[in-house]
Amino acid sequence: MHDRHLTPLDRFLAGLSDALATAAAPTSRPARENPAAGIEEADLDASARQHAAGLMRVNHAGEIAAQGLYQGHAAVAREENLREQMRQSADEEFDHLAWCEQRLNELDAKPSKLNPLWYAGSFAIGAASGLLGDKWSLGFIEETERQVCEHLGGHLQRLPEADARSRAIVRQMRDEEQEHGEKAAAAGAAELPRPIKDLMRLTSKVMTGTAYRL
């Protein structure tokens, strides 16, 4: 069935189906090669390894949330070209998710135990903001990606210098998140009010602080 024949309810239910698949956290298979391919594994001590694992768990949780956000937006987007743009971005975000999952496995670490919560909350936020209109949905994405880029830049500073594999993944993610934000801006994103931006930052701090350990 072509997407143009789907009702908003059909798209919303399809998004919930994607939610269940993503939150179940199956082994992810990226469409593109891992940026860390060919980079030698570093000999990290226990403390550095644990720290790197914590940061990559945060990044993995962030990508779980990104899937929810984009799928929530796409479920209620009014314009087909916008839904397609969001699906394309979600596909790239899925590669990010898979790369982070692969790196966690290499570090003998587990994903966040709260991934279903991160996904459900982000899906709800994406759908709710999308119901306000496409320009606000795009504005939310633009601001989210701006904050994610800042967050990933901070991780590049905090990751062990020797952990070139993790750093390559995070660097590629940061560059592509910036592109997603620029696409949203070019598509007509509205500027979000300052209180909304501040609330987004606060919510992000809660998620990252929790996912680092759980």
Backbone as CSV, one residue per row, in Angstrom:
resi,resn,N_x,N_y,N_z,CA_x,CA_y,CA_z,C_x,C_y,C_z
1,MET,0.858,-1.208,0.000,0.000,0.000,0.000,0.880,1.240,0.000
2,HIS,0.579,2.199,-0.916,1.379,3.421,-0.967,1.066,4.293,0.237
3,ASP,2.071,5.021,0.684,1.921,5.839,1.885,0.836,6.891,1.727
4,ARG,0.629,7.394,0.485,-0.375,8.445,0.304,-1.795,7.935,0.556
5,HIS,-1.985,6.602,0.561,-3.296,6.039,0.830,-3.517,5.762,2.312
6,LEU,-2.497,5.958,3.104,-2.614,5.694,4.532,-3.248,6.886,5.246
7,THR,-4.119,6.598,6.184,-4.707,7.649,7.011,-3.712,8.027,8.099
8,PRO,-3.899,9.183,8.756,-3.022,9.523,9.889,-3.003,8.433,10.950
9,LEU,-4.150,7.790,11.195,-4.183,6.713,12.180,-3.348,5.534,11.715
10,ASP,-3.424,5.211,10.413,-2.612,4.117,9.875,-1.128,4.393,10.093
11,ARG,-0.701,5.641,9.804,0.709,5.987,9.961,1.110,5.950,11.423
12,PHE,0.196,6.394,12.298,0.508,6.375,13.725,0.685,4.943,14.222
13,LEU,-0.198,4.038,13.794,-0.100,2.640,14.206,1.160,1.991,13.629
14,ALA,1.515,2.380,12.400,2.759,1.862,11.819,3.956,2.336,12.623
15,GLY,3.877,3.582,13.095,4.959,4.106,13.926,5.071,3.346,15.233
16,LEU,3.941,2.985,15.813,3.971,2.211,17.053,4.582,0.831,16.813
17,SER,4.316,0.262,15.637,4.930,-1.021,15.307,6.446,-0.891,15.243
18,ASP,6.918,0.204,14.625,8.356,0.467,14.595,8.896,0.664,16.008
19,ALA,8.076,1.262,16.862,8.488,1.492,18.242,8.789,0.179,18.938
20,LEU,7.900,-0.774,18.773,8.097,-2.068,19.422,9.367,-2.745,18.909
21,ALA,9.600,-2.649,17.600,10.785,-3.289,17.024,12.063,-2.635,17.517
22,THR,12.070,-1.297,17.597,13.267,-0.580,18.031,13.528,-0.770,19.513
23,ALA,12.480,-0.636,20.322,12.649,-0.731,21.768,13.032,-2.129,22.206
24,ALA,12.688,-3.127,21.397,13.071,-4.502,21.731,14.566,-4.709,21.594
25,ALA,15.251,-3.744,20.923,16.709,-3.730,20.789,17.273,-5.021,20.211
26,PRO,16.826,-5.421,19.021,17.454,-6.574,18.376,18.840,-6.174,17.881
27,THR,19.644,-7.156,17.502,20.948,-6.838,16.931,20.745,-6.034,15.668
28,SER,21.284,-4.846,15.624,21.059,-3.932,14.510,22.070,-4.171,13.403
29,ARG,21.613,-4.064,12.165,22.472,-4.259,11.011,22.508,-2.965,10.207
30,PRO,23.628,-2.245,10.234,23.692,-0.967,9.518,23.726,-1.172,8.017
31,ALA,23.235,-0.179,7.289,23.285,-0.207,5.833,24.656,0.210,5.325
32,ARG,25.392,0.959,6.148,26.712,1.461,5.747,27.796,0.901,6.655
33,GLU,29.011,0.953,6.143,30.148,0.429,6.897,30.388,1.261,8.151
34,ASN,30.754,0.591,9.210,31.072,1.256,10.467,32.291,2.165,10.276
35,PRO,32.228,3.434,10.709,33.372,4.344,10.559,34.634,3.838,11.252
36,ALA,34.483,2.924,12.211,35.638,2.395,12.935,36.299,1.228,12.214
37,ALA,35.727,0.803,11.087,36.290,-0.330,10.359,37.739,-0.040,9.975
38,GLY,38.611,-0.982,10.251,40.021,-0.843,9.904,40.853,-0.128,10.937
39,ILE,40.221,0.388,11.995,40.957,1.068,13.067,41.273,0.047,14.161
40,GLU,42.516,0.006,14.557,42.952,-0.979,15.548,42.351,-0.683,16.922
41,GLU,41.996,-1.747,17.630,41.458,-1.616,18.981,42.551,-1.147,19.932
42,ALA,42.202,-0.167,20.784,43.168,0.376,21.734,43.267,-0.525,22.968
43,ASP,44.413,-0.484,23.605,44.621,-1.221,24.857,44.250,-0.286,26.012
44,LEU,42.969,-0.269,26.348,42.473,0.634,27.385,42.521,-0.046,28.748
45,ASP,42.851,0.721,29.775,42.779,0.148,31.117,41.314,0.059,31.545
46,ALA,41.064,-0.572,32.676,39.688,-0.844,33.095,38.873,0.433,33.260
47,SER,39.490,1.471,33.836,38.778,2.716,34.072,38.407,3.409,32.766
48,ALA,39.370,3.478,31.834,39.118,4.123,30.552,38.083,3.346,29.749
49,ARG,38.157,2.026,29.839,37.206,1.187,29.116,35.786,1.396,29.653
50,GLN,35.670,1.469,30.960,34.359,1.680,31.577,33.800,3.053,31.209
51,HIS,34.668,4.050,31.191,34.241,5.404,30.837,33.781,5.460,29.384
52,ALA,34.557,4.848,28.489,34.187,4.829,27.076,32.858,4.108,26.886
53,ALA,32.674,3.013,27.608,31.421,2.260,27.512,30.243,3.105,27.983
54,GLY,30.431,3.862,29.061,29.360,4.710,29.558,28.958,5.765,28.549
55,LEU,29.940,6.387,27.916,29.641,7.412,26.916,28.967,6.812,25.692
56,MET,29.419,5.652,25.249,28.802,5.018,24.086,27.406,4.491,24.415
57,ARG,27.164,4.129,25.670,25.803,3.745,26.072,24.874,4.962,26.004
58,VAL,25.378,6.122,26.407,24.603,7.354,26.282,24.288,7.624,24.811
59,ASN,25.284,7.467,23.945,25.072,7.705,22.518,24.077,6.717,21.926
60,HIS,24.159,5.463,22.366,23.211,4.450,21.900,21.796,4.819,22.346
61,ALA,21.640,5.235,23.602,20.331,5.646,24.099,19.815,6.856,23.319
62,GLY,20.723,7.765,22.972,20.340,8.929,22.181,19.827,8.539,20.808
63,GLU,20.425,7.500,20.226,19.972,7.046,18.914,18.654,6.285,19.004
64,ILE,18.418,5.601,20.111,17.106,5.001,20.340,16.055,6.115,20.390
65,ALA,16.372,7.181,21.120,15.460,8.323,21.216,15.269,8.980,19.852
66,ALA,16.340,9.061,19.055,16.233,9.676,17.731,15.283,8.894,16.838
67,GLN,15.332,7.567,16.930,14.393,6.758,16.160,12.959,7.094,16.546
68,GLY,12.715,7.185,17.854,11.377,7.534,18.307,10.959,8.913,17.841
69,LEU,11.874,9.865,17.922,11.572,11.238,17.537,11.187,11.322,16.063
70,TYR,12.026,10.764,15.191,11.757,10.859,13.759,10.521,10.059,13.367
71,GLN,10.329,8.888,13.955,9.163,8.092,13.617,7.888,8.747,14.138
72,GLY,7.967,9.399,15.297,6.816,10.132,15.803,6.452,11.295,14.906
73,HIS,7.466,12.050,14.455,7.212,13.152,13.524,6.615,12.636,12.225
74,ALA,7.218,11.586,11.656,6.765,11.060,10.373,5.337,10.538,10.450
75,ALA,4.947,10.030,11.616,3.609,9.452,11.767,2.504,10.484,11.609
76,VAL,2.812,11.756,11.875,1.773,12.786,11.822,2.083,13.905,10.834
77,ALA,3.230,13.823,10.142,3.602,14.876,9.189,2.545,14.997,8.095
78,ARG,2.237,16.221,7.704,1.186,16.462,6.727,1.671,16.311,5.290
79,GLU,2.917,16.671,5.037,3.441,16.655,3.674,4.240,15.385,3.410
80,GLU,3.993,14.761,2.257,4.690,13.516,1.912,6.194,13.735,1.786
81,ASN,6.613,14.877,1.186,8.046,15.107,1.038,8.729,15.244,2.394
82,LEU,8.004,15.795,3.384,8.565,15.917,4.723,8.655,14.549,5.394
83,ARG,7.624,13.723,5.214,7.687,12.367,5.769,8.868,11.604,5.179
84,GLU,9.112,11.788,3.876,10.221,11.092,3.230,11.565,11.599,3.765
85,GLN,11.682,12.914,3.966,12.912,13.474,4.531,13.180,12.893,5.910
86,MET,12.134,12.765,6.704,12.292,12.234,8.055,12.641,10.753,8.024
87,ARG,12.069,10.021,7.089,12.417,8.605,6.970,13.885,8.437,6.578
88,GLN,14.367,9.291,5.671,15.772,9.222,5.264,16.696,9.522,6.442
89,SER,16.346,10.541,7.217,17.149,10.868,8.389,17.109,9.724,9.394
90,ALA,15.937,9.121,9.570,15.809,7.996,10.501,16.667,6.825,10.062
91,ASP,16.798,6.628,8.739,17.650,5.542,8.242,19.109,5.774,8.632
92,GLU,19.567,7.018,8.498,20.936,7.326,8.898,21.090,7.183,10.410
93,GLU,20.069,7.600,11.145,20.112,7.451,12.599,20.163,5.978,12.993
94,PHE,19.515,5.113,12.188,19.558,3.685,12.482,20.981,3.151,12.324
95,ASP,21.716,3.651,11.332,23.124,3.275,11.209,23.891,3.703,12.453
96,HIS,23.624,4.913,12.940,24.278,5.378,14.169,23.975,4.425,15.321
97,LEU,22.721,4.023,15.415,22.298,3.092,16.464,23.084,1.788,16.373
98,ALA,23.202,1.265,15.162,23.908,0.002,14.969,25.387,0.130,15.284
99,TRP,26.001,1.250,14.869,27.428,1.435,15.150,27.677,1.512,16.652
100,CYS,26.808,2.237,17.357,26.961,2.326,18.820,26.768,0.958,19.468
101,GLU,25.816,0.197,18.982,25.575,-1.130,19.527,26.790,-2.034,19.309
102,GLN,27.381,-1.947,18.121,28.573,-2.733,17.829,29.714,-2.345,18.761
103,ARG,29.857,-1.048,18.997,30.953,-0.598,19.865,30.730,-1.039,21.304
104,LEU,29.486,-0.996,21.774,29.186,-1.481,23.118,29.552,-2.958,23.253
105,ASN,29.244,-3.739,22.235,29.596,-5.159,22.265,31.106,-5.346,22.360
106,GLU,31.850,-4.513,21.609,33.304,-4.608,21.645,33.860,-4.243,23.017
107,LEU,33.170,-3.357,23.709,33.606,-2.927,25.043,33.021,-3.811,26.145
108,ASP,32.342,-4.891,25.751,31.699,-5.815,26.714,30.727,-5.083,27.623
109,ALA,29.949,-4.185,27.025,28.988,-3.386,27.780,27.591,-3.580,27.210
110,LYS,26.600,-3.286,28.027,25.201,-3.444,27.648,24.565,-2.089,27.347
111,PRO,23.516,-2.075,26.494,22.767,-0.843,26.272,22.023,-0.422,27.536
112,SER,21.484,0.778,27.532,20.712,1.272,28.664,19.497,0.378,28.923
113,LYS,19.262,0.086,30.187,18.090,-0.708,30.564,16.790,0.070,30.359
114,LEU,16.916,1.370,30.185,15.737,2.222,30.052,15.433,2.592,28.603
115,ASN,16.003,1.868,27.648,15.782,2.198,26.237,14.306,2.265,25.845
116,PRO,13.457,1.341,26.318,12.032,1.468,25.961,11.436,2.799,26.420
117,LEU,11.874,3.292,27.575,11.383,4.577,28.072,11.870,5.719,27.190
118,TRP,13.162,5.688,26.822,13.695,6.741,25.953,12.941,6.769,24.631
119,TYR,12.658,5.590,24.087,11.966,5.538,22.794,10.537,6.050,22.926
120,ALA,9.806,5.530,23.893,8.395,5.897,24.037,8.235,7.397,24.265
121,GLY,9.091,7.964,25.124,9.004,9.392,25.396,9.294,10.222,24.168
122,SER,10.302,9.817,23.401,10.670,10.570,22.200,9.617,10.442,21.112
123,PHE,9.040,9.248,20.978,7.980,9.069,19.990,6.795,9.975,20.322
124,ALA,6.429,10.026,21.590,5.308,10.866,22.012,5.604,12.344,21.766
125,ILE,6.832,12.765,22.082,7.214,14.165,21.869,7.199,14.497,20.380
126,GLY,7.735,13.581,19.560,7.756,13.801,18.119,6.358,13.929,17.546
127,ALA,5.471,13.026,17.949,4.104,13.066,17.439,3.376,14.317,17.932
128,ALA,3.574,14.659,19.203,2.884,15.821,19.770,3.317,17.118,19.096
129,SER,4.626,17.268,18.889,5.100,18.496,18.243,4.662,18.529,16.785
130,GLY,4.607,17.350,16.154,4.164,17.288,14.764,2.718,17.706,14.596
131,LEU,1.895,17.433,15.588,0.482,17.807,15.509,0.295,19.318,15.505
132,LEU,1.291,20.044,15.993,1.223,21.508,15.985,1.440,22.076,14.589
133,GLY,1.987,21.257,13.698,2.253,21.708,12.339,3.668,21.370,11.928
134,ASP,3.868,21.221,10.631,5.169,20.777,10.127,6.295,21.743,10.467
135,LYS,6.038,23.046,10.454,7.123,23.997,10.718,7.617,23.856,12.165
136,TRP,6.703,23.538,13.097,7.110,23.350,14.488,7.796,22.003,14.667
137,SER,7.330,21.017,13.925,7.996,19.722,13.951,9.434,19.859,13.470
138,LEU,9.619,20.590,12.383,10.968,20.829,11.860,11.800,21.658,12.826
139,GLY,11.170,22.615,13.480,11.888,23.425,14.455,12.382,22.591,15.611
140,PHE,11.567,21.648,16.037,11.962,20.766,17.121,13.149,19.906,16.695
141,ILE,13.110,19.400,15.458,14.217,18.585,14.955,15.493,19.411,14.847
142,GLU,15.371,20.630,14.307,16.554,21.483,14.159,17.213,21.729,15.516
143,GLU,16.420,22.073,16.518,16.986,22.349,17.839,17.528,21.089,18.479
144,THR,16.840,19.966,18.304,17.334,18.697,18.839,18.696,18.372,18.268
145,GLU,18.833,18.504,16.948,20.099,18.164,16.302,21.205,19.134,16.709
146,ARG,20.852,20.391,16.939,21.850,21.360,17.398,22.398,20.943,18.763
147,GLN,21.501,20.553,19.642,21.928,20.142,20.973,22.675,18.817,20.944
148,VAL,22.266,17.918,20.045,22.961,16.636,19.913,24.396,16.861,19.424
149,CYS,24.574,17.786,18.489,25.924,18.071,17.993,26.817,18.588,19.117
150,GLU,26.272,19.443,19.965,27.033,19.942,21.113,27.402,18.779,22.035
151,HIS,26.448,17.921,22.267,26.650,16.764,23.133,27.733,15.835,22.577
152,LEU,27.681,15.563,21.268,28.679,14.682,20.663,30.056,15.336,20.628
153,GLY,30.082,16.645,20.428,31.362,17.345,20.493,31.985,17.222,21.869
154,GLY,31.153,17.291,22.909,31.649,17.097,24.265,32.178,15.694,24.482
155,HIS,31.533,14.709,23.863,32.013,13.337,24.002,33.366,13.146,23.322
156,LEU,33.574,13.835,22.222,34.879,13.735,21.565,35.987,14.266,22.471
157,GLN,35.659,15.219,23.315,36.639,15.733,24.267,36.817,14.794,25.458
158,ARG,35.761,14.079,25.832,35.781,13.250,27.041,36.204,11.802,26.790
159,LEU,36.047,11.308,25.570,36.462,9.938,25.289,37.977,9.802,25.449
160,PRO,38.443,8.631,25.902,39.891,8.418,25.989,40.562,8.707,24.653
161,GLU,41.660,9.439,24.688,42.347,9.813,23.455,42.731,8.591,22.632
162,ALA,43.070,7.505,23.315,43.515,6.303,22.610,42.367,5.528,21.967
163,ASP,41.131,5.821,22.354,39.991,5.055,21.849,39.566,5.581,20.484
164,ALA,40.378,5.289,19.488,40.140,5.810,18.141,38.883,5.213,17.512
165,ARG,38.511,3.991,17.888,37.316,3.377,17.309,36.051,4.124,17.741
166,SER,35.919,4.379,19.022,34.752,5.127,19.497,34.739,6.535,18.921
167,ARG,35.898,7.161,18.870,35.984,8.535,18.397,35.584,8.639,16.926
168,ALA,35.939,7.649,16.120,35.568,7.677,14.700,34.055,7.596,14.529
169,ILE,33.421,6.768,15.337,31.964,6.639,15.279,31.294,7.939,15.689
170,VAL,31.715,8.498,16.796,31.100,9.721,17.304,31.309,10.880,16.338
171,ARG,32.476,10.953,15.726,32.760,12.041,14.781,31.823,11.960,13.571
172,GLN,31.634,10.744,13.033,30.737,10.578,11.899,29.297,10.919,12.278
173,MET,28.887,10.490,13.466,27.549,10.808,13.946,27.348,12.311,14.052
174,ARG,28.312,12.995,14.636,28.194,14.450,14.801,28.013,15.146,13.457
175,ASP,28.806,14.755,12.465,28.731,15.398,11.152,27.360,15.188,10.511
176,GLU,26.811,13.990,10.663,25.522,13.700,10.037,24.369,14.330,10.805
177,GLU,24.496,14.438,12.123,23.461,15.125,12.896,23.391,16.596,12.484
178,GLN,24.540,17.182,12.222,24.558,18.572,11.773,23.826,18.713,10.443
179,GLU,24.033,17.750,9.539,23.337,17.773,8.257,21.825,17.654,8.442
180,HIS,21.394,16.820,9.376,19.962,16.665,9.620,19.351,17.980,10.106
181,GLY,20.055,18.662,10.986,19.564,19.951,11.462,19.494,20.978,10.351
182,GLU,20.499,20.988,9.483,20.507,21.932,8.365,19.368,21.644,7.392
183,LYS,19.053,20.372,7.179,17.938,20.012,6.300,16.619,20.503,6.879
184,ALA,16.465,20.348,8.190,15.237,20.806,8.834,15.097,22.323,8.704
185,ALA,16.200,23.039,8.891,16.166,24.500,8.765,15.799,24.910,7.340
186,ALA,16.395,24.235,6.364,16.134,24.562,4.962,14.694,24.248,4.562
187,ALA,14.071,23.294,5.251,12.697,22.909,4.924,11.659,23.823,5.563
188,GLY,12.112,24.813,6.346,11.172,25.779,6.905,10.937,25.666,8.389
189,ALA,11.947,25.236,9.143,11.786,25.075,10.588,11.488,26.404,11.268
190,ALA,10.571,26.362,12.234,10.276,27.543,13.051,11.246,27.598,14.221
191,GLU,11.568,28.800,14.651,12.443,28.992,15.812,11.646,28.708,17.081
192,LEU,12.140,27.764,17.892,11.422,27.413,19.114,11.607,28.487,20.185
193,PRO,10.615,28.688,21.037,10.764,29.636,22.148,11.870,29.184,23.096
194,ARG,12.535,30.138,23.737,13.649,29.841,24.636,13.267,28.866,25.751
195,PRO,12.080,28.996,26.394,11.746,28.039,27.454,11.691,26.594,26.959
196,ILE,11.251,26.393,25.718,11.201,25.037,25.158,12.614,24.504,24.970
197,LYS,13.504,25.353,24.470,14.895,24.929,24.279,15.538,24.563,25.614
198,ASP,15.263,25.370,26.629,15.839,25.099,27.947,15.296,23.800,28.530
199,LEU,14.004,23.553,28.325,13.414,22.307,28.810,14.014,21.110,28.091
200,MET,14.286,21.252,26.801,14.920,20.171,26.040,16.313,19.869,26.594
201,ARG,17.055,20.915,26.945,18.393,20.716,27.511,18.323,19.994,28.853
202,LEU,17.362,20.386,29.665,17.200,19.754,30.965,16.837,18.281,30.813
203,THR,15.921,17.981,29.909,15.518,16.600,29.661,16.696,15.770,29.164
204,SER,17.504,16.370,28.293,18.670,15.680,27.763,19.673,15.352,28.863
205,LYS,19.856,16.289,29.800,20.788,16.057,30.897,20.337,14.887,31.777
206,VAL,19.026,14.800,32.008,18.499,13.696,32.801,18.755,12.370,32.087
207,MET,18.483,12.323,30.782,18.670,11.091,30.036,20.134,10.673,29.997
208,THR,21.016,11.616,29.669,22.427,11.271,29.526,23.042,10.862,30.867
209,GLY,22.663,11.556,31.936,23.187,11.222,33.248,22.746,9.846,33.702
210,THR,21.512,9.470,33.346,20.988,8.164,33.738,21.553,7.058,32.856
211,ALA,21.569,7.286,31.540,22.023,6.246,30.612,23.505,5.927,30.775
212,TYR,24.290,6.861,31.270,25.718,6.596,31.474,25.916,5.405,32.422
213,ARG,24.995,5.262,33.370,25.140,4.209,34.392,24.160,3.064,34.207
214,LEU,22.973,3.354,33.696,21.927,2.322,33.574,21.609,2.039,32.116
